[in-house]
């Protein structure tokens, strides 16, 4: 038996399905899962092929578990924990949630913990188990909890093929903000880029494929530089090309230009601190960014 013992998973959405896929590969497959929606439950039963009990409510079988993973939305963690209490799923099991912003105490009384993977997770039922496992492999997980819960959260991270780091409750808003900026704001930037490419006369599907390739190569450039944003930075700001930056701001719609302006201000600081821009070039770029005549 793994360090997680007998596992139950509450909720089989994107996060829950990826956790289940990873645990199955790690020979720590859950004994029970809970899915309230009957359509989703039928799909989960077909996926797991009777190797895992799929329940619509907490029953006696849940009292035999050692680790219960609450893979539900943040707003539902406390109600899921309350349902466990009401069903008498008691103090023998360690409860872990997967939220990035919430502290472990939302799971109910100790032992409790949390394990939030820094990864954009697919739906394992749609994408397949290999894609789900790949999304978690090598991810960094924020761990929190009482001593027993923290140890169990670390064991979950290891079973997922991830790396665990402690992030206390008071730091989790910063942690989750970091995740949102890199994952969700990137999607917003892709939407801005798509609008600009379509305005240039490029067919939408071609624009999307090209921009996704660009995003992958930009991330690869930073990765090749050891993760240093300044060393991996390319483009007008990195070159100190104030004229090109002005043309960008003139071409973009006002709202999109405001986003580009804000991020470019940050990039000037990054490039200058990293030795990519000298003082004169940085001043020229900042002059464009502060010019009220641009959108």
N, C-alpha and C positions, 0 to 999 in steps of 0.2 A: 504494500500500500504506500502511496506517495505521502509526502509531508502534509498534504492537504487533507488526508483521510478520505472519508466519504463525502462527496461534494453534491450540493444541490444548487441549481441556478434558477433565479426568479427573473423571468423575462427573457425572451429570445428574439430581440430585435437585432440591430447591427452589432452592438457590443456583446450582447449575450451569445449570439450565434458564433461570433469570432472566438470568444472565450471557450465555448464548447468545442469548436474545431481544434483549437490549440491543445486543450486538455485531452481530447481523444488521441491526438498525435503523441502526447507526452505520457500516455498510458495512465492518465488520471481522469478518465471520462466521468462526467457526473452520473450519479445514480438516478437523480430525479430532476426534472425541470418543471417550471410552472408557466403555463401560457393560458391566459383567460380568453382570448379571442378564439372562437372555435375554428375559423378558417385558417388562421395562422397555426393553431394546434394541429390541424390535420396535415399541414405542410411539414411541420416539425416532425410528426410521427413518421411520415413518409421518408424524410431525410434520415432520421436516426434508426429507422427499420427495427423498432421494438428493442433496441439495445439499451434504451433509457426510458424510464417511466415518465410519461408526459401527463401532468396533472392540471386540472382547472382550479383546484383549491388545495390548501394545505391540509394534509391528512396525517395519519399516524406514521406513515413511512418517513415523513420529514423529521420526526423525533430521533431517528437513528443516525442523522447526518452529523458530520464533524465541522464542515465548512459550508456556509450558505452565501452565495454571491448574489447580491442585489443588483442585477443588470437592468435597472429601470431608470426612467428619466429622473432628474434631480427632484422635481416636484412630487414624485411618487415614492421616494425613499422612505420618508417617515411613515406613510400609510402602509407600505409593505412591511416595515418593521412592526407596526402596530398589529397587522394581520398575523404575523408570526407569533407575537405575544398572545393574541386572542386564541390562537390555535394550540397554545401550550408548547410551542417550539422553543424550548427553554435554554438555560444558560450553558448547556454542554456544547452547543455549536458556536463557532466563531462566525460572526456576520461581517461580510466585507461588501462595501459598495464600490462602484467604479466612477463616481463623480470626481471631476477635477477641482471643483470650487468648494464643495462641501466637506466639512470635517467628519471624522469617523463617528462622532457621537450621534449623528443622525440615524445610525443603524440601531439605536437603542442602547441598553446597558452593556457594559463590557462582559465578555471579551468582544471587541469590535475593531475594525480597521477599514482602510480604503486603499485601493490600488487603481490609479488612473493612468492608462497608457497614453503616451503622446503619439497618437497615430490616427490617421483618417481611416475609419474602419468600413469595409463593405458589408453587405448582407451575405453571410456565408451560404444561405439557401439559394441565392441568385448567382453569386460569383464562384461558388465552389470552395471546398475546404482549403485547397492549396493557396488560393488568393487570400483567404482569411488568415491563415497561418503566416503568410508572407508579410501581411500588414502589421502583425504583432512582433515578428521576429526582429530582434535588435532594437525595439522601441524602448524608450525610457519611461518608467512608471513612477509616479509620485506616491509614496507610501506614508500612511498615517495610522495611528491607533494606539491603544494601550500596549504594553509589552507583548502580550500574547497575540493580540490582533496585528501588531506590526510584524511579528515573526511569520504569521500566517499570510499576511499580505506579501511579504518578501517571497514566501514559497509559491504564491500564485504568480507573481512576476516571473520567477524562474521557470515555472511550468509553461508560461506563455512564450518563453524564449526571449524575454525582455530583461532589462536592467533596472533594478529598483533603487530609488534615491529617497531619503526621508524629506518630506515637505509638511511642516506642521500646519495645523488648522489656520493660524494667523497668516500664513504665507500662501494659502491656496488660491486666493483671488488673483494674486500676481501670477502664480503658476498658470492658472486657467486663462488669464489674459494673454500670456505668452502664447499659449496654444491657439487661442482664437485669432490673434494677429497673424500668425504664420499660416494657419490652415484656412480660416474663413475669410480673412481680409485678402488673402491671395486669390480666392475665388472672385471677390469683388474687382480686383485688379484685372483678372482675366476678362471680366465683363466689360470693363472700361476699354481694354485693349481691343476686344472684339468690335465694339462700337466704332473705334477709330479706324480699324482695318476695313470694316464695311463701308465707312464714309470715304475711304480711299478707292472704293470700287471693287474690293475683293469679295468673292462669294463667301457667305458665312461659314460653310463647312470647311472651306480651304483656310479661312482665317483661324478657325478654331484649331485645326490640326497644326498649323504653323505656330500659333501662340503656345500651344501645349509643348511642342518641341522646344521652343525658346525657353519656356519655364524650366523644363527638365535640364537643358544645357546650362542655364544660369545657376541653378542649384548645384549642378555638377562642378561648375567653375569655382563656386565657393567651397565646395567639399574638397576639391583638388588643392585649394589653398589652405587646407587644414581647418576649415570652418571660419576663417577670418573674413568677415564681410568686406572689409576694405580691400583685401588682396584679391577677392573674387569679383569686385565691382567692375562693370563695363559701362559704356554709354557716355552720353554728353557730360554728365556731372563729373565722372571719373576723368574725362579728358579736359575738363575746364572749358568746354565748348558752350559759352554763354549764348552765342547766336542761334545754335541749334535748339537749345533749351527754350529760347524765346519763341521760336517757330512752333515748337510743341504747344506751348501755352496759348499761342494765338489760334492754333488749329482746333484745339479741344473745346467742347462745350463748357460753359462756365463751371458747372458742378464737377466735371471730370478734371478740368484744369486746376481747380482748387485742391483736389486730391493729389495731383501730380506735383503741384507747388509745395504742399505740405511735406510730402515724402522726399522731394528733392532737397528741401532744407535740411532734413535729417541726413541725407546722403552726402551733402557738402561737409557736414560735421564729421561723418564717418571717414570720408575720403581725406580730409585735411588731417585728422588725428592719425590716420594710417599712413601718412606720408605720400598719398597719391596726388595731392594738390598743393602747390605752393600758395603763399599768401595772396599774390596778385590774381591768380586764377580763381581762387576761392572768393575773393572780393567781387570779381567780375560776374561770377555765377550768382552770388547773393544779391547783387544790384538788380539783376533780371528778376529774381524771385521777389524782391521787395518793390518792384516797379508797379505802381497802381494802374498803369496804362495797359498792362497785360490782363487777361481775364481773371 
